[in-house]
C-alpha cells in the first residue's frame, strides 16, 4: 500500500486564492487507505479507556465516528453555531478576518469522562483550541487530540496547551 500522504490531494486556490486546500476525499474513497488512517489515528489511544470521541465539524465527523467505533467509544459532535437542537455551550475563536465559533450540547460529556478530540486537519489551531475549551468546560478528562494531517509550518499545536497531540501525516 502507498503511504497515506500520497492519497491527499492539494487543490490550489480553494476556498480562496492563495490557499492550498488539503482534500481528504481522495483518501476516504479508498477503503484500504481509509482503514489504515483510522487505525493510525487510534494507535496511541487503544489502551487509554476512551469513553467518548468528540469530532469537529465537518470532516472531523468522518474520522471521529470511525475512531469511536474502532475504540468502542461513543461519539459527540462539535458543530458550528445553530446546528445542535438542545442547549449548548459555545466557544469563539479568531480567524484571519473576524471570528467564528463552535458549540457542543451541554449534556454531551459527563464530569471526568475520558474524551479524545478528533479532526482531519490541524492548521492554525483556532478551532481545535476552542473545541478543547468546550470539553474542559464540561469537565471532560481530555486524554488527547488526534489529527490525520498537521500543517506544522502554521504552528497550530502551540495554541493547544499541554494536550497530548497525535498526528498521522505532517505536511
Order of alpha helices (4+ residues) and beta strands (2+ residues): beta-beta-alpha-alpha-beta-alpha-beta-beta-beta-beta-alpha-beta-beta
